[in-house]
């Protein structure tokens, strides 16, 4: 049996490091058995889904496509207004998705499951900065990531690679092999973006020894992976299935066998790329790449080697079972070290603040939530590259970043001071045994309630996890 002091610290770590910050009573709920508290959140059905007026990718692309066609058909004097209408529609979609996701993160009792989900959403980044994919960045997370976070990695890899958001973001939908029908007739070109990012970011990683020839061969195998233009497309352009759903286009596919990372794949149309994805998901380098990233996200920028080795071994043993991987992380002693080495991202900072108050973002004014994130450098669903948001503390702990956090913390503290919250009680509930005597004393000695809350929010104990 762990000592009571050890259990108190582990309960605090369960809520603040594995989770997204403690809600009132959460640390007490984890106290009896912190590991069991986390493992209870690992569920076969995947992660919780945000609630709100959120549409499917197909519906969002249908509306977007309709507006885009109307803009193209508009007279020159109306074109500017139509462009603005398209932009406003897409911006509203992104804001609503982020607001719903933020409310879920602030209110959920499954903080670990939500953090785990956000890790995988960042691993398979799509960004609203690319106009074509912007309408479906939120639905991508709901459709391709959340259902699979405790299933097989291969299933999530396949779902994300076939999703319209990824196909549009990485310009795969129109990629054509040079010897395909489309390539010969229209001189349509091969696009290597998706193949390169799957190898570099999603699976084996840069150090796996693949070559440019492997990237090109994989890109050729992926040709034909596209999306439907809809049943109502004119004439010969009509497609089966709703707008934006995955479809394989044989006339774009590069014929012939392929060789990727030493393995030979016979001609197989759509199944050729699927076979490559299967082998990449099963590759030891993928196990190492994912183990490194998970350990870095949850524990430290320079993750402990024994933890990485344990996660890698589990991935290989289970064939990439993510529920087993999550349990291995929870059971690893390196993940429970008292030192908080990670620095919260702006999103984590805002969410953990709401969780500390037991409240959620005001969805009547979601632009305020979205605006705060943008000011602090984490514009919703808008990472500047397929690498996603940085997981390095130094990238979020800059002087400019801290100043912007302070400005937001002062505003939040003013709101908190007007509520029926006691700064000292809030600090104890939010940090538990991680609240140091020095921090407790600074909060207690603050001249006003507003100042006390600001001290709490900007304390190293609250900023780090």
Number of C-alpha atoms within 10 A of each C-alpha: 5 9 7 11 10 14 18 22 21 27 30 30 28 28 30 27 26 24 24 30 31 30 26 18 12 23 28 16 13 21 20 15 15 22 16 14 20 22 16 11 18 22 14 12 12 19 23 18 15 19 12 13 9 16 14 15 24 21 16 21 25 18 16 20 18 13 18 16 12 16 20 14 12 14 11 10 8 13 15 12 13 20 16 12 15 19 17 12 16 22 15 15 21 22 21 19 27 21 26 21 20 24 21 21 29 28 17 15 16 20 27 26 28 25 20 23 22 17 20 19 22 20 19 24 26 31 26 23 17 18 12 21 24 25 30 33 28 30 22 24 25 22 18 23 24 25 20 24 29 25 20 18 23 21 20 23 21 16 18 23 25 21 23 31 31 25 25 22 24 24 19 26 26 20 28 30 26 21 18 22 18 20 19 15 10 11 14 18 16 22 21 21 18 24 25 19 18 19 20 19 19 24 27 23 20 14 9 17 10 16 12 10 12 19 22 20 20 25 23 29 31 32 31 25 26 25 26 22 22 18 14 13 13 10 8 6 11 13 18 15 16 18 23 25 18 21 19 18 19 18 17 29 27 27 20 14 15 22 16 19 17 9 9 11 17 13 15 16 22 18 14 19 24 16 15 21 22 15 16 22 25 19 17 17 20 25 26 23 21 23 25 21 18 23 22 20 22 22 24 22 18 12 19 15 13 12 22 23 16 16 26 23 19 22 25 18 12 13 17 24 19 22 21 20 21 21 17 18 23 19 14 14 11 18 20 20 13 15 13 19 17 21 23 21 24 23 22 21 22 26 22 27 26 23 25 25 20 16 15 20 21 13 15 8 11 18 16 15 19 20 15 19 20 15 14 20 17 19 18 23 22 21 19 16 12 21 16 19 18 13 20 17 17 11 12 20 16 10 9 11 16 16 13 15 23 16 13 18 23 19 13 18 23 16 12 20 18 10 10 8 13 13 25 17 11 18 24 17 21 30 25 23 20 23 20 13 10 10 18 18 11 15 22 17 12 15 10 13 21 20 20 24 28 25 24 27 25 17 17 15 20 24 21 19 27
